[in-house]
Amino acid sequence: MESLSALYRPYMDITYGVCLKYLQNTDDAKDAVINIFEELVTKVKKYDIENFGGWLYRLAKNHCLMHLRSNKKYPKTVELPVMQLGDESHLEDVMEKEEHLDRMHDCIEQLNEDQKQAVQLFYLQNKCYKEIADTTGLDTGKVRSHIQNGRRNLKICMEAES
């Protein structure tokens, strides 16, 4: 539970931003962040998660959509909640990070399979060249090449998407 909490903690602001975007209510968004953590306890065991941030984004989005569907009394149009001074920039930062993560996930999916696997293992799973070579059966020179080319292609893709 502590490990899961430590893994989730850096994503709480982004998760709140996603929930606020869909639910458009601060109290509902805060409740959703807690409920999503409770869902994680069971769901993280069921799935082979390679990209936790992307997977969590989808979980949060689906959670919010299910909440909206199940709550038929939920109004179709809701005014955005009044925010305290200073909250606007924080929310904008959270939303910008969310968009950046979405673009990055889409760009990773566009890489060829060798580059995608090498980039995910190196950057998202913190594997070293040797561990990636052992996992993929490639020599470390090829692994290094796939990571460098993948990083370059990711940068090109991210800049094109901006």
Secondary structure, 3 states (H helix, E strand, C coil): CHHHHHHHHHHHHHHHHHHHHHHCCHHHHHHHHHHHHHHHHHHHHHCCCCCHHHHHHHHHHHHHHHHHHHCCCCCCCCCCCCCCCCHHHHHHHHHHHHHHHHHHHHHHHHCCHHHHHHHHHHHHCCCCHHHHHHHHCCCHHHHHHHHHHHHHHHHHHHHHHC
